């Protein structure tokens, strides 16, 4: 009888292990893949916000890259059994009990960017080709140009007027921005000769995006507005005649048949500098201030999702500043005075609102705790969320391609499921 139960126990153990072995891969993938993905995504976003806070405090950024995650799954099973001595025939009835456990022990490998790799990540300027590919994701164009370019126009004071004009043309659907095939150092702004909205403006006031467009067009048709904006843009770049293409070139690159305008693109550390003085495109505000700014801009009839206006004093409202921008772009001629007016407006814009608090912040898109303070971006803050993701992607493409770094840190995290 003992031999019988030994055989049954051994057979049951083999069946349990065989069954687990047949499904262990499927179980591991279905159980672990999404949690790993979510953990990597969450911590990457938190690391980005941490580096923004460091930049505000004048500290250098640190990038810790999760280079590899290797999951090891093991199956453990125990079987207990024996005769119970109960029943009509003594010794003929028995019981077999057992337990099974599947354990997951991931090995994570990190690489701290330093030396040449860190320089490539934060100090190499973005290529115009990479900039064009980011633009196809439909991020707000105005912050992208302000983060991506150190020098855009021949005359420096025209930078912000040119950016606002390009953004308005893009809103009208009158231009496309793309690179030249095989040349990462040329960016071409192609004017279609009209706005995609045609001459019908009745539907534009139905949503916030449309209201921003209608503020620029006013009583004019989108087509007429687009043609005037394109003419103004060519003048800002000192382009003679009326070509339908404007080429921006990096490092002296040229394309046959196009007159190229030299520009200087930015590196990652330039983008992060927007948080340094508290007056750039990244603003640190209280929770109450963030809510007030969001509401003030949403209630404006001319506001877009590109950024927020935060008036430096009480003499103007966010709505008045949006209206002033639309009027400057569409109705005022190119002049030094108007370029300076665009520049002054740029100092009162914020693309990202980072809430700073002594207490944990509720309902956030991302949040971190550092040195006794909490920092976060609100879930309902669509503009900041979009521009934060945009900035993250800019930082990703800033560095030059390099071979995968050699992992230097290994942490084994025990765990079970």
C-alpha positions as MATLAB code, in Angstrom:
seq = 'XXXXXXXXXXXXXXXXXXXXXXXXXXXXXXXXXXXXXXXXXXXXXXXXXXXXXXXXXXXXXXXXXXXXXXXXXXXXXXXXXXXXXXXXXXXXXXXXXXXXXXXXXXXXXXXXXXXXXXXXXXXXXXXXXXXXXXXXXXXXXXXXXXXXXXXXXXXXXXXXXXXXXXXXXXXXXXXXXXXXXXXXXXXXXXXXXXXXXXXXXXXXXXXXXXXXXXXXXXXXXXXXXXXXXXXXXXXXXXXXXXXXXXXXXXXXXXXXXXXXXXXXXXXXXXXXXXXXXXXXXXXXXXXXXXXXXXXXXXXXXXXXXXXXXXXXXXXXXXXXXXXXXXXXXXXXXXXXXXXXXXXXXXXXXXXXXXXXXXXXXXXXXXXXXXXXXXXXXXXXXXXXXXXXXXXXXXXXXXXXXXXXXXXXXXXXXXXXX';
ca = [
       0.000    0.000    0.000;
       2.861    2.386    0.790;
       4.345    1.690   -2.636;
       0.972    2.450   -4.214;
       0.733    5.835   -2.536;
       4.353    6.634   -3.316;
       3.622    5.895   -6.958;
       0.463    8.039   -6.885;
       2.279   10.917   -5.209;
       5.128   10.807   -7.703;
       2.695   10.580  -10.629;
       0.649   13.527   -9.315;
       3.799   15.595   -8.861;
       4.830   14.906  -12.444;
       1.371   15.848  -13.714;
       1.417   19.123  -11.781;
       4.874   20.038  -13.042;
       4.005   18.995  -16.585;
       0.841   21.079  -16.533;
       2.647   24.104  -15.140;
       5.509   23.658  -17.560;
       3.138   23.611  -20.502;
       1.593   26.934  -19.470;
       4.419   28.710  -17.637;
       5.407   30.841  -20.659;
       1.865   31.918  -21.372;
       1.271   32.645  -17.685;
       4.468   34.668  -17.344;
       3.699   36.848  -20.388;
       0.064   37.489  -19.504;
       0.923   38.244  -15.873;
       4.143   40.249  -16.182;
       4.278   42.065  -19.509;
       1.770   44.840  -18.790;
       3.006   45.522  -15.200;
       6.607   45.746  -16.476;
       5.529   48.056  -19.300;
       3.570   50.299  -16.948;
       6.416   50.438  -14.413;
       8.964   51.398  -17.084;
       6.659   54.043  -18.564;
       5.813   55.551  -15.169;
       9.396   55.742  -13.929;
      10.642   57.164  -17.261;
       8.072   59.953  -17.023;
       8.998   60.575  -13.389;
      12.696   60.731  -14.306;
      11.905   63.365  -16.930;
      10.051   65.498  -14.373;
      12.899   65.025  -11.890;
      15.369   66.423  -14.425;
      13.082   69.403  -15.051;
      13.099   70.108  -11.296;
      16.879   69.703  -11.204;
      17.228   72.207  -14.046;
      15.071   74.692  -12.121;
      17.365   74.288   -9.117;
      20.521   74.696  -11.211;
      21.548   71.033  -10.907;
      22.802   68.940  -13.839;
      20.425   66.326  -15.292;
      21.013   62.630  -14.713;
      19.669   59.947  -17.035;
      19.503   56.385  -15.757;
      18.562   54.113  -18.620;
      16.816   50.801  -18.019;
      18.833   48.774  -20.446;
      17.407   45.284  -19.993;
      14.737   43.398  -18.046;
      15.107   39.617  -17.883;
      12.389   37.645  -16.143;
      13.090   34.214  -14.655;
      10.085   32.087  -13.760;
      10.322   28.982  -11.583;
       7.730   26.348  -10.643;
       7.669   24.785   -7.202;
       5.278   21.940   -6.212;
       4.801   19.734   -3.151;
       2.715   16.548   -2.839;
       1.654   14.908    0.436;
      -0.318   11.693    0.679;
      -0.924    8.512    2.631;
      -3.567    6.027    3.771;
      -6.159    7.376    6.151;
      -7.166    4.094    7.719;
     -10.798    5.097    7.410;
     -13.551    3.442    5.453;
     -15.234    0.097    5.172;
     -11.949   -1.566    4.297;
      -9.093   -0.383    6.491;
      -6.189    1.064    4.572;
      -8.073    1.168    1.277;
      -8.874    4.919    1.382;
      -6.198    7.583    1.181;
      -5.671   11.317    0.602;
      -3.241   13.224   -1.542;
      -2.750   16.955   -1.032;
      -0.372   19.363   -2.721;
       0.590   22.971   -3.457;
       2.108   24.677   -6.505;
       3.815   28.069   -6.766;
       5.113   30.037   -9.736;
       7.755   32.641   -8.819;
       8.980   35.548  -10.963;
      12.463   36.942  -10.298;
      13.305   39.734  -12.749;
      16.858   40.919  -13.338;
      17.018   44.602  -14.266;
      20.099   46.268  -15.736;
      20.642   50.017  -15.590;
      23.116   52.293  -17.324;
      23.950   55.759  -16.037;
      24.763   58.008  -18.990;
      28.051   59.769  -18.395;
      31.033   61.091  -20.274;
      30.666   61.083  -24.055;
      27.237   59.430  -23.931;
      25.881   62.138  -21.626;
      27.371   64.871  -23.816;
      25.641   63.351  -26.844;
      22.352   63.198  -24.971;
      22.239   66.762  -23.677;
      24.681   68.828  -25.766;
      24.292   67.689  -29.380;
      21.819   69.818  -31.370;
      18.724   68.235  -32.829;
      18.830   67.609  -36.575;
      16.217   69.275  -38.740;
      15.208   65.837  -39.985;
      14.389   64.711  -36.454;
      12.505   67.947  -35.885;
      10.381   67.307  -38.988;
       9.510   63.789  -37.862;
       8.437   65.060  -34.441;
       6.207   67.619  -36.130;
       4.260   64.854  -37.866;
       3.061   63.684  -34.426;
       0.983   66.911  -34.314;
       2.555   68.415  -31.208;
       1.870   72.144  -30.734;
       4.156   73.869  -33.206;
       4.951   77.027  -31.250;
       6.670   75.344  -28.246;
       8.488   72.979  -30.622;
      10.077   75.875  -32.524;
      10.973   77.725  -29.323;
      12.546   74.617  -27.768;
      14.153   73.397  -30.982;
      15.830   76.565  -32.285;
      18.374   78.938  -30.802;
      18.523   81.087  -33.928;
      15.689   80.962  -36.462;
      15.463   84.295  -38.302;
      18.246   86.503  -39.745;
      17.289   89.225  -37.270;
      17.072   87.773  -33.762;
      14.193   89.994  -32.607;
      11.997   88.527  -35.380;
      12.206   85.012  -33.887;
       8.917   85.055  -31.978;
       6.972   86.844  -34.707;
       8.179   84.207  -37.172;
       7.186   81.366  -34.810;
       3.716   82.848  -34.257;
       3.300   83.309  -38.031;
       4.357   79.716  -38.778;
       2.008   78.462  -36.071;
      -0.916   80.462  -37.535;
      -0.207   79.123  -41.037;
      -0.154   75.608  -39.627;
      -3.474   76.202  -37.831;
      -4.968   77.309  -41.140;
      -3.736   74.132  -42.804;
      -1.765   76.251  -45.281;
       1.693   74.706  -44.813;
       3.456   71.416  -44.324;
       6.816   71.043  -42.617;
       9.078   68.261  -43.832;
      12.680   67.363  -44.491;
      14.436   66.603  -47.753;
      14.848   62.900  -48.449;
      18.416   61.888  -47.710;
      19.329   65.207  -46.059;
      18.777   65.509  -42.299;
      20.047   69.103  -42.271;
      17.342   70.717  -44.406;
      13.814   71.590  -43.261;
      11.314   72.760  -45.875;
       8.189   74.767  -45.096;
       5.875   74.246  -48.067;
       3.052   76.763  -48.664;
      -0.012   75.384  -50.457;
      -1.272   78.748  -51.678;
      -4.399   78.644  -49.529;
      -5.816   77.562  -46.192;
      -7.480   74.168  -45.993;
     -10.526   75.778  -44.397;
     -11.393   77.426  -47.728;
     -13.746   80.384  -47.517;
     -16.281   78.900  -45.070;
     -15.622   80.215  -41.559;
     -19.065   79.621  -40.037;
     -18.051   76.343  -38.401;
     -14.820   77.615  -36.872;
     -16.327   78.922  -33.624;
     -17.647   75.497  -32.656;
     -14.526   74.391  -30.743;
     -11.485   75.922  -29.055;
      -9.180   75.131  -31.974;
     -11.560   76.719  -34.463;
     -12.036   79.801  -32.297;
      -8.279   80.371  -32.334;
      -8.280   80.174  -36.138;
     -11.263   82.513  -36.479;
      -9.484   85.075  -34.260;
      -6.648   85.183  -36.788;
      -8.839   85.340  -39.890;
     -11.303   87.888  -38.515;
     -13.507   89.142  -41.336;
     -11.097   87.905  -44.023;
     -11.236   84.508  -45.673;
      -8.746   81.870  -44.511;
      -7.220   81.868  -48.013;
      -6.564   85.607  -47.996;
      -5.216   85.397  -44.446;
      -2.887   82.543  -45.362;
      -1.462   84.397  -48.362;
      -0.761   87.499  -46.277;
       0.866   85.467  -43.494;
       3.107   83.676  -46.009;
       4.163   87.011  -47.499;
       5.028   88.281  -44.011;
       7.021   85.136  -43.242;
       9.119   85.426  -46.400;
       9.917   89.044  -45.485;
      11.062   88.003  -42.010;
      13.551   85.605  -43.639;
      14.656   88.215  -46.237;
      13.422   86.029  -49.112;
      12.895   87.881  -52.392;
       9.971   87.126  -54.677;
       7.062   84.825  -53.824;
       8.315   81.227  -53.702;
       6.052   78.567  -52.235;
       8.893   76.907  -50.335;
      11.078   78.187  -47.515;
      14.133   76.044  -46.767;
      15.921   76.186  -43.411;
      19.448   74.776  -43.396;
      21.762   73.479  -40.700;
      25.568   73.574  -40.862;
      25.605   75.201  -44.297;
      23.618   72.432  -46.015;
      22.176   73.283  -49.440;
      19.579   71.852  -51.801;
      19.560   72.481  -55.532;
      16.736   74.773  -56.557;
      16.050   76.111  -53.056;
      17.423   79.195  -51.348;
      18.327   78.008  -47.844;
      18.171   80.144  -44.726;
      20.790   79.199  -42.091;
      19.446   78.328  -38.628;
      20.915   77.078  -35.352;
      19.071   74.270  -33.581;
      19.089   73.640  -29.858;
      20.398   70.830  -27.679;
      18.634   69.110  -24.785;
      20.198   71.260  -22.094;
      18.844   74.374  -23.855;
      15.315   72.916  -23.737;
      15.631   72.175  -20.013;
      16.808   75.714  -19.357;
      13.193   76.797  -19.811;
      12.732   75.906  -16.140;
      15.705   77.800  -14.705;
      14.438   81.277  -13.922;
      10.738   80.620  -13.420;
       9.837   82.835  -16.396;
      10.409   80.424  -19.271;
       8.112   77.955  -20.987;
       8.167   75.746  -17.863;
       6.557   77.382  -14.820;
       6.443   76.153  -11.219;
       3.186   77.231   -9.616;
       0.920   76.416   -6.686;
      -2.104   74.174   -7.179;
      -4.442   77.160   -6.875;
      -2.435   79.153   -9.430;
      -2.419   76.252  -11.891;
      -6.195   75.909  -11.689;
      -6.658   79.659  -12.146;
      -4.346   79.785  -15.191;
      -6.050   76.818  -16.847;
      -9.516   78.292  -16.321;
      -8.526   81.798  -17.467;
      -7.076   80.503  -20.728;
      -9.877   78.021  -21.438;
     -12.434   80.796  -21.153;
     -10.647   82.905  -23.782;
     -12.273   83.058  -27.187;
      -8.905   82.999  -28.974;
      -6.928   80.483  -26.880;
      -5.281   77.391  -28.378;
      -3.720   74.329  -26.749;
      -0.154   75.429  -27.580;
       0.557   77.206  -24.273;
      -0.929   79.382  -21.537;
      -0.721   83.106  -21.067;
       0.188   84.149  -17.512;
       0.041   87.971  -17.266;
       2.837   89.422  -15.178;
       0.499   92.023  -13.706;
      -3.214   92.727  -13.408;
      -3.313   95.252  -16.253;
      -4.120   92.517  -18.805;
      -6.043   89.255  -18.844;
      -5.146   86.021  -20.617;
      -8.014   86.640  -23.059;
      -6.648   90.077  -23.939;
      -3.193   88.616  -24.567;
      -4.556   85.913  -26.881;
      -6.488   88.569  -28.796;
      -3.407   90.773  -28.995;
      -1.344   87.911  -30.419;
      -3.965   87.128  -33.079;
      -4.175   90.784  -34.086;
      -0.391   91.189  -34.265;
      -0.032   88.111  -36.470;
      -2.863   88.763  -38.901;
      -3.324   92.522  -39.084;
      -0.069   94.264  -38.217;
       2.774   94.638  -40.764;
       6.303   93.465  -40.128;
       8.188   96.033  -38.097;
      10.697   96.186  -35.291;
       7.969   97.427  -32.934;
       5.674   94.499  -33.707;
       8.510   91.966  -33.449;
       9.341   93.347  -30.011;
       5.660   93.070  -29.066;
       5.716   89.352  -29.993;
       8.899   88.944  -27.969;
       7.296   90.583  -24.941;
       4.262   88.311  -25.215;
       6.572   85.288  -25.278;
       7.821   86.159  -21.778;
       4.290   85.710  -20.450;
       3.704   82.235  -21.899;
       3.967   78.862  -20.228;
       3.939   75.573  -22.137;
       4.150   73.395  -19.011;
       2.718   74.081  -15.555;
       4.474   72.118  -12.798;
       2.537   72.191   -9.547;
       4.761   72.539   -6.459;
       3.381   71.579   -3.040;
       4.338   70.523    0.493;
       1.659   67.829    0.282;
       1.100   64.976   -2.203;
      -0.766   66.243   -5.285;
      -3.945   64.419   -6.246;
      -5.062   63.381   -9.752;
      -1.763   63.891  -11.563;
      -0.421   62.809  -14.926;
       3.005   62.466  -13.286;
       4.324   63.385   -9.838;
       7.494   63.008   -7.787;
       8.733   63.846   -4.293;
      12.098   65.542   -3.846;
      13.646   67.064   -0.735;
      10.364   67.359    1.133;
       8.346   68.832   -1.752;
       5.968   67.324   -4.277;
       5.950   68.212   -7.954;
       3.356   67.179  -10.508;
       1.412   67.871  -13.698;
      -2.344   67.732  -13.359;
      -4.333   65.151  -15.273;
      -6.812   67.741  -16.486;
      -4.011   69.976  -17.796;
      -4.077   68.906  -21.461;
      -1.640   71.597  -22.636;
       1.056   70.737  -20.079;
       0.664   66.996  -20.646;
       1.042   67.363  -24.407;
       4.045   69.686  -24.180;
       5.698   67.558  -21.481;
       5.487   64.537  -23.792;
       6.779   66.710  -26.631;
       9.764   67.801  -24.519;
      10.456   64.182  -23.546;
      10.615   63.175  -27.202;
      12.833   66.149  -28.011;
      15.287   65.047  -25.333;
      15.207   61.519  -26.728;
      16.178   62.546  -30.262;
      18.707   65.224  -29.281;
      21.599   62.811  -28.872;
      23.544   61.329  -31.766;
      23.059   57.615  -32.410;
      25.615   55.509  -30.562;
      26.155   51.809  -29.915;
      24.188   50.388  -26.980;
      26.041   51.189  -23.742;
      27.484   48.449  -21.588;
      25.295   47.808  -18.529;
      27.062   48.780  -15.328;
      24.497   48.174  -12.572;
      22.510   45.035  -11.856;
      19.702   44.695   -9.305;
      17.945   41.389   -8.624;
      14.466   41.950   -7.306;
      12.924   38.946   -5.568;
       9.199   38.458   -5.899;
       6.487   35.898   -6.404;
       3.102   35.518   -7.937;
];
